């Protein structure tokens, strides 16, 4: 099991980045809850296209063309 293998697809990455930014913003402007720090995890996994939890569960949300390197 390779924990740093790319396993997050394009749509999944965009969703993670958007939700991550929103949660991080809530730390400073909105709810001011420590739960917002989860956004940092989402942002990093979205930016690096790798999710250790997906690796542990043998999940991969990349499309076939992303796996081959066409996209």
Secondary structure, DSSP 8 states (H G I E B T S, - for coil): --TTS----HHHHHHHHHHHHHHHHHHHTSS--GGGGHHHHHHHHHHHT--HHHHHTT-----HHHHHT--
